[in-house]
Structure formats: C-alpha cells, structure tokens
C-alpha cells in the first residue's frame, strides 16, 4: 500500500515523533511504501512552554520525512490537501493529539479524500486533552468529521471519539506498542555508575515532561507521607523538562524535608540516556491526575521495569495491579502505600517475570493490523 503519515516527526523531538517514526518503520518492514509529512511550523513559540521543539539526535535511518505543514496557515493546509488529493495515497494517517491541530489536519484530510480513493484513518492519542480549553469544543468535531475511521490507543479515547462522531465510522482500540528502539537494557550497576549515583540506594523514576496533570506533586507528597511514617525512603529521580514552574515543586520538596531524597534533572532526556535512567530505577512511577495512555509505560515495558500508576484513563488497562506493578487510587496516600508494599515485600522479581510475558501483547505489527482492519471495514462501507 501507499501510506502517508501526517504528524510530528524529525526534526521535532519527543514521544509522539518517536511513535510516528516507529510506526512508519513497521509499515516499511511489512512492504508498504511510506512517507511521513511533518511540520514546517508545529507550534508558534508562544504556545510552546519548553526550551526547544527540535531534536538534537540524528535523523532516523531509512525513513522519508518531508516538512510540509504549517499549523497556522490555512492556505498551506489547502495546498497540502491538494497535493495529497493528486498523489492519492491509499491510506492517510493523521496522528492527532491536541485540538490545536484539528483545523490543519481536518482541512488536509477533507481535501485529500475528495479523490474518492484515499482513506483517512486517524491515529488518536488524546481526543479530549488533559488540560481543556475552548478550542476543544470548537475544533475537535471538525477533525473527527473528516475521517473514514479511527485507531485509538485506549478504550477511554474510543469513547471520547464516539461522543463527537456523527457519521458512525469504524473505530478500534489498539494499545500503545512498546517503544523498542531506545537501546539495550543496562544493569543497575552500570546505569548508576553512568549517572554517578549510589548503587545501594532504591530508586523511583518519574520520567518525562512535567505538567500539572501528571501529578508530580502527589508523588512528592507521598514521599512526605513515608518520611512522616518513619519508613526508609527511596531516592526519587525526576528526569524531564518542566513545562510549568519548577520552583513550586522545589519548595514542596524543601517543605517536606526531602532534599536528600530527590534528584531533579530539569532537562529533556535524549534517547541515548534513557537506558541509564530506566536501568537505575527500581520502580517507574506515573502518578497522573488524568490520562488516556502513556508512552512512558511502554518504555518501561521495553526496559522490563515494574510500574506504579494511578488508575485513571487507560493506565489501569495496561498495568495489571499486583501482577506487574500497581494501579492505585489517584491520591498521595495510595501511592505511598504501593511504594511501601513494593520495597518491603520485595515484589521486583515476580513483577518482572509477569511483565516479560505481558509485553508480547504490544508488538508493532498489532498496531499496523488495526489500521488494515479499519481500512478494510471502511472500504466495504463505501458510503462512509
């Protein structure tokens, strides 16, 4: 098949770009012709809270990536849509994660599909965002109405799409595959040596961009609960760029007397450093206040690390409570209780054994199969 993936990709950085590139690689491995169309302008600077949108890594090998889409220019959207209408790919996959992109993606898809050949199937990470705005009600239905079908990464996202879909197009849930391109696993000994930290300490890892909905304040509060209860404290490593005020977290750490038990790395972690952080960690903690799914979970699968998540959105669908980690109520006390259980009852080996079996469910060929299923169902319903 001739497939076009529309979304963020190199030279842009981050988990969404990595996802799109890995998806393109999987289609190529299966014999399809694949092109990735990414942005000339992804976000205007005033909407981007980080230090840079761009990757410091080298371009991914073997992929054709072209920068064509300006997220803020309607004339550009029309031009890109007309180009795709003319080139007529069999499948156009718009990789959607926020309503700001709905006008651009929706316009491109609406024009491209006018050739009566191209099927537009959206890959949806989040339909309704963690941090809502007026744009969601205004723009999201426009994007949804431009699609022939949907592949969502959690059941909760499928339900969100159904609320907006007036055409009854086919939808399916296919869980986030494992990020398996971040290098080999490191032993804790090697990882701690590389990071310059004490091998003998137990470590929690909070990884990724720091935003309010990710609940880092709950995790710090849970550490405070453990300290107050006289429990042996693990070391919390916070590794990721802060997309909000770092000072409020530093003040919380100081107020709870945790300065000696928290390591803060306020920086975007390059791919080459992921094995170090995940290798050093004993438990990956995602104390989210809201969620759909998370790429961090799938990185943890790759490095075979037990996880502690709050049971919000689709996180509990992936992390089976008491078997490969914990899916707990979304509050600091529940997080603290799970941390105590993990270390005091030495759950590590049993969790890892289960995790190694469970990770086989999340191969990338299952994701491409989901697209082929929706493509065939939609083609059999030509009125869609």
Rosetta blueprint (number, residue, H / E / L):
1 X L
2 X E
3 X E
4 X E
5 X E
6 X E
7 X L
8 X L
9 X L
10 X L
11 X L
12 X E
13 X L
14 X L
15 X H
16 X H
17 X H
18 X H
19 X H
20 X H
21 X H
22 X H
23 X H
24 X H
25 X H
26 X H
27 X H
28 X H
29 X H
30 X L
31 X L
32 X L
33 X E
34 X E
35 X E
36 X E
37 X E
38 X E
39 X E
40 X E
41 X E
42 X L
43 X L
44 X L
45 X H
46 X H
47 X H
48 X L
49 X L
50 X L
51 X L
52 X L
53 X L
54 X E
55 X L
56 X L
57 X L
58 X L
59 X L
60 X L
61 X L
62 X L
63 X L
64 X L
65 X E
66 X E
67 X E
68 X E
69 X E
70 X E
71 X L
72 X L
73 X L
74 X H
75 X H
76 X H
77 X H
78 X H
79 X H
80 X H
81 X H
82 X H
83 X H
84 X H
85 X H
86 X H
87 X H
88 X L
89 X L
90 X L
91 X E
92 X E
93 X E
94 X E
95 X E
96 X E
97 X L
98 X L
99 X H
100 X H
101 X H
102 X H
103 X H
104 X H
105 X H
106 X H
107 X H
108 X H
109 X H
110 X H
111 X H
112 X H
113 X H
114 X H
115 X H
116 X L
117 X L
118 X L
119 X E
120 X E
121 X E
122 X E
123 X E
124 X E
125 X L
126 X L
127 X L
128 X L
129 X L
130 X L
131 X L
132 X L
133 X L
134 X H
135 X H
136 X H
137 X H
138 X H
139 X H
140 X H
141 X H
142 X H
143 X H
144 X H
145 X L
146 X L
147 X L
148 X L
149 X E
150 X E
151 X E
152 X E
153 X L
154 X L
155 X H
156 X H
157 X H
158 X H
159 X H
160 X H
161 X H
162 X H
163 X H
164 X H
165 X L
166 X L
167 X L
168 X L
169 X L
170 X E
171 X E
172 X E
173 X E
174 X L
175 X L
176 X L
177 X L
178 X L
179 X L
180 X L
181 X L
182 X L
183 X L
184 X L
185 X L
186 X L
187 X L
188 X H
189 X H
190 X H
191 X H
192 X H
193 X H
194 X H
195 X H
196 X L
197 X L
198 X L
199 X L
200 X L
201 X L
202 X L
203 X E
204 X E
205 X E
206 X E
207 X E
208 X L
209 X L
210 X E
211 X L
212 X H
213 X H
214 X H
215 X L
216 X H
217 X H
218 X H
219 X H
220 X H
221 X H
222 X H
223 X H
224 X H
225 X H
226 X H
227 X H
228 X H
229 X L
230 X L
231 X L
232 X L
233 X L
234 X L
235 X E
236 X E
237 X E
238 X E
239 X E
240 X L
241 X L
242 X E
243 X L
244 X L
245 X L
246 X H
247 X H
248 X H
249 X H
250 X H
251 X H
252 X H
253 X H
254 X H
255 X H
256 X L
257 X L
258 X L
259 X H
260 X H
261 X H
262 X E
263 X E
264 X E
265 X E
266 X L
267 X L
268 X L
269 X L
270 X L
271 X H
272 X H
273 X H
274 X H
275 X H
276 X H
277 X H
278 X H
279 X H
280 X H
281 X L
282 X L
283 X E
284 X E
285 X E
286 X E
287 X L
288 X L
289 X L
290 X L
291 X L
292 X L
293 X L
294 X L
295 X H
296 X H
297 X H
298 X H
299 X H
300 X H
301 X H
302 X H
303 X H
304 X L
305 X L
306 X L
307 X E
308 X E
309 X E
310 X E
311 X L
312 X L
313 X L
314 X L
315 X H
316 X H
317 X H
318 X H
319 X L
320 X L
321 X E
322 X L
323 X L
324 X L
325 X E
326 X E
327 X E
328 X E
329 X L
330 X L
331 X L
332 X H
333 X H
334 X H
335 X H
336 X H
337 X H
338 X H
339 X H
340 X H
341 X H
342 X H
343 X H
344 X H
345 X L
346 X L
347 X L
348 X H
349 X H
350 X H
351 X H
352 X H
353 X H
354 X H
355 X H
356 X H
357 X H
358 X H
359 X H
360 X H
361 X H
362 X H
363 X L
364 X H
365 X H
366 X H
367 X H
368 X H
369 X H
370 X H
371 X H
372 X H
373 X H
374 X H
375 X H
376 X H
377 X H
378 X H
379 X H
380 X L
381 X L
382 X L
383 X L
384 X L
